[in-house]
Amino acid sequence: MAKKINRDLFGNPLDENMNVPDNRPVLLLNAMSEDIKKCYVHLTSTHTKVTLEKLCEAIKNAFRGYVLRSKSNPSSPIPQLLKLYTAPRSKDDYTWPAAIILGNDDNFREFFKTFPQGIKRVWEQCYRQGYISDIKANKLAGEPVVSADSRYFYSRSHTISHNLLSVFNISSYYYHYFTGMSTYIWMPRYLWNIYNRAIADKETHPIDNLDNDGKMLFYSNEQNIGEQLFLLNQIKEQGEVEFGAYKMPATATKKIAKQLGLNEFFPCSNSKELKQMAAQVMIPSLAAHNFSQMGPNINQYWEIIAQCVHNVDVNYITMEWLSHLKAVKRDNLFYESKLSQAIDNITDALRLMTPGKWFSCDDFDKLRRSITDVTIDTIMVADSNFVADSRICLDDERLRVEEIYDNITVPVCKGLLMLFATYGLLEIAYYVPATAIEPRFNCLEYLRLTKLGEYVFGHTATYEAPGMHKPTEYFEVDPERLIIRALVIDGKNPYEPMLQNFAEPIGAQRYRVTADSFMANCKGIDDIMRKWEFFTHNVTTEPSAVWKSFYAGIENRCYPLLSPGKGYTVMKILPGNNDLLRILSTDKYIREHTIRAERNHILIETKALAKVKDKLREYGYLI
């Protein structure tokens, strides 16, 4: 009977001491661990025997020139690797060797070192942008790694033909009924996580000072955000902020930006897409928040900003951010939870930035990927299935899955950073977009934290705000006449536009208040009260008797008729309003459709009620 010969992983004979009788170098690998056991369970449930067999063939070829030993016991081989050559060869015999290599970061690094450069490029590109097409994969590899088995008019069948990519996923989808299907490959989540931990370059290179080539633009809003936040709160209080479905009308955004004195990213641009870019980013996002706790106090505005950062309203990250694409709808881009995870990931990365240093966007992306428990879903933001099923177009052609990263992921993430710049948290450096179809936010190149950003993202415990003037310091109120003079401090008066809501300009920064100007655009007593509250908080905290008397007269004009019953509309005239009694007696239309009754009551024909109200409004009375 022939003597049994023991062999190693590659079929080489072993001596009686289980040693290889040659001079091959020994490579020490980590043997069994909890991570390897978890990887074994995952591989068993997600891959077929055929796929794992191809991977094990690649492992054999990669380590053929080495003697593989366990780090914990260098004189012994790793049993799970030897199991590969025992018969019969079940799925389990392939799963364990794959788990030993993929389930440990050090083992995987040794495996990855043996990859051809072309295959390394495929792995790197899939890691960076999530998906790549079969055509690009073959081009990067320098050899066919994805092959077409057959081709029909409407479809074609593809398979991954290279063993080192056998555990990648492959899928196809229709992007045009006549040109057929698009095929792309991507890493499974567990494989992306392994590459991210073991292989990906995470080294950043912060910069002290940027060399400006004369074309680079800079933006910071830290000096202005306090006053702008306060003004926006006042605008909201006066009911001037309107929202549509996940967006604010462009006319409202433009008007509010002017009132805030908001600096734009591209102030000299003639492009419709660029000249209001900062306003389109900042105003809907901030206006969606409740600033009621801010009141008339602007001394703690940075706490409000911190709340805004931690509660970015994802409803306002809309198709306006992706204007280079056509047929974009919010619902065919995002799972809301994925977008929220991406925002959290970005704020976590900002906590890792070195204060006072400039970071390139590439380095910031490395910080994003270095966050614990980050996943490919967090990085990508958009959902590939949503995009594949949608009719989103780029330059008049259907957006393909492999184009998601450059056309959705990067613009949304850079858009969030530019949003935070309008919050006063970041100073940013960027270029004018080269073409109209280029994603607008992709122009961002560098960012660094402002002092406010250092505070909000936990680098410092306190924040010393830049010197700010109280709103009342910007106005001089005449105690004897209804005249307000707007003062200029440090070359500006950010609150002056607010006067136009209740006063009329008469020249030389002076404004006159009348009953008509004060009641303009008011629909009821609540609007009147909001204007008076703004006046007493921000224009003068101690109104004179003349101003108090004026407001009392305005109140007397609001709802001077009270309705005590139904049917023929009955209303009661408030006592002492002789001017109103005169109007009711002299206006022809009102006199024809009303009946005077006892005790200051008046009966108004129901069918004429709306017209009577309009008539009284012409006389300055709100009903």
LOLUMLUM-110431 format. One record per residue (C-alpha): z negated, x, y negated. Coordinates in steps of 0.05 Angstrom, whole numbers, plus 5000, padded with zeros to 4 digits. Layout:
// LOLUMLUM-110431
ZXY...
END
This chain:
// LOLUMLUM-110431
500050005000502150284933496550484885495850024824497850374760494350164696498650134634497450094560500049584509507149884512507549974587505750714588501750944650494251084640490251594679483751444717479751484652484450974620487351514574494651614556496852284586500952484525499952744454501152104415496452024355490651534362490450934314483750594308483849844297478349344288476948944350473648264357470547934296469247234269475447274225479747464284476946884324478546404267485546694263486346584338484545854331489345774272495146114307494145704370494745054331500345234283505345664322509345594386509246084443516346304425514346474353508246874375512347234428517147474374511347714331508248084389514948424402514748654329507548914339509749304401515449634363511049784302505650144342509850454398508451154373500851074373495151024421491250414399483650454404477750054379474050324318467450104349469050494413474651004402474951204475476850504497483050074486482549374457482548884516486048334477491948794464492449014537492248284557499348234530501948574592498248194645501947674686503147104680504347134605501646494575501446304501494346564500496847264520501047284457496046934411490447444419494648064400497347694340490347484319487748204325493148444276493347854228485947674230483448334201485548614133485349344155489349204218494548824178495249394128496849874185501949374212505149264143505950014132511050024189515549484158522549684133523049664057527649074058522848654098517148864052521248593993522047914028514447874039513048073967517947573938515247003980508247193959510047213885514246583878512446163939519446013965526046403971532746163995536046404059541346754017536247133976532147314037538247634070540048004006532948273996532448494069539248834069540648504136541147794164534047534173535746794168541846574207545845934211546745674281551845144263555044834202557344124191559843754131552943494110548143974144547144644177541744894224538045534206533145974243529146594225532247144266527747744247521447834288517348084228518647414193517846984255511246674231514346454164516145724154523345494144525844834117532044514088533343944040539443604009540743823938547743513934551343023979557743413978555444143978550444044034543444304043539144854013534845264062528745654041523046034074515746114054509146384080504245914113497845854073493746304120499146844118499446814041491846894039492247504086497647834043493747673980487448004006490348604043496948804010497948503940497348973881491348733839490749333793491249153720492749593660489449313596492149573530488249763468493849663418500849373424506849743398510549233357518149313361519148883300521448283341514748103371510847533339503247453338499046823335491646673328488246033305481046243308480046233232482545513225480445143288473744913261476544553200482444283241477844003294473743653242479843373206482743123272476242763286476642423218483842223231481841913297476041553263481041243215485240993273491441413257492241713327496841323372498541473445504141243489504741343564502242053573504842263505503942193431509741963388513342553354512542233285505042183294504642903319508643153259504442763209497743003238500143723242501643693167494743403153491443943194495444503162497044753232500745413236506745403283508845913334515845943305515145713231522145963212525845663271531345153261530644923333527744233344524444483408521045073375519144883304513744383326511744733390504444873371503444163347506443863410501744293452495244243413494743563381495743083441490943513482485343533430486442823407485142573478477942813473471942433446468942793386463942253369458142743377461243193324460042693267460143003198457343663224462444223234457444783246457644733322465044623333465545183383461444773432466544223426472144723440468444953502468244233527475644153513477244773555473244533614476143833610483543933594486643243601492143343653495542703631498243063569501543633606508143263608515543343610515343563538512744233564518944283608524344083559529344573591529544103651532743423655530242783690523143043692517742543706510442743711509642393779515242803811512043473792504543473802498943263846493543173793488443543836493144143843494144173768486644123756485544693806490745113769487144993703480545203734483845823763486546023695479845943661476646353717481746903705480246903630472947053649475447683683479147953622476348563586474248363515478348693460484048893508491148623511493548393580500748293598502447633631503948013696496948303695493947633680497647353740494247893782487547653755489346943775490847163846484447573851479946963844475946803906478946253949485446223909491245923948498745883941498045153921493545343863498545873840504745433846501944823808507944373825509144063893515444283929516343613964516043243898521343703869525843673930525742913929526842853854533142893813530643433765536343843738536844543710543044683669546344043698544944243771539444003817533244433812532244793878525544923910526145673903526945563827520245213820516345843803520546083744522045393717515545003728509845453750510745993697512145523638506145073654501345663663503746023601503745353564496245293580495045993552498845813488494845163485488445583487491346013431491745393387484445263406482745933375480946253442486646743449490947183406497947203435504247613427511047333444518547343429523346813406526646503468533446813479537146163497536245413488535845303563530445823574523445533587520045553519513345803543516346373582516846743515509446933521508447673537501247893520494447583507487447793489480947423478478647263407471247273391471046523403474546623470469447153489463946653477467246053511469146453573462246763581463247473557458147393500451946943494452846753421458446633371458446793297463546323266467846553207465246313140466845583128466045143068463244433073468443903059464743662997465644342965473144202961472443592915469843422846468342682837468142362767461741952764464441492709471541372732474841272800478041962796477542532848479743242835481743672894479344392888482845002917478345512953481246162981488145892965487545253005484444563010485144333082482043653067486543453009491643073053485942613075485342343004492242023010489341513059485441173003487641472936494041572897495942242865496442262789498043002781494343672774490743582841487642932815487442272852485841562828482541052873484240312864482939692905490239712929490040442948483340382984485439773023492340043041493739993117487039663129486839063176479638883170472539073149472039613202477740003171474539933102467840193129471140793162474340993096467840923058464241333111469341883104468541863029460941913031460842453084466442903060468142762987461242642958454642522992451642202929456541682901454941442830453540712811460740632790463140822860457940392894459939792851467239912869465739902943461539272936467638942904472039172962467138873012467338212974474838192986474038253061473737603099471737173039473236553081468736373140471035893195465535403216469734983264476234823302482034333294484534313222482435013206476234973163473735573123468235693074468936053008463436562995459436372932461136712866468336902882471536572821477836992826479236712895477936002871483036102816488336352866487135762912488135292853494335612822498635872880503735332895504435462970496935522982495534892942500734492982497834693050490334673035485134143019478834302979472434013008465133982988460234572988465735102979469634903041477134903047481634603101488034973118493734683158493835063224501435133224501135453154495035893168498936543179503036443116496736293075493636933100499837323080499537003011492237193001493737903025498837952969493037812921488838352954484637923001484038053076482937433118
END
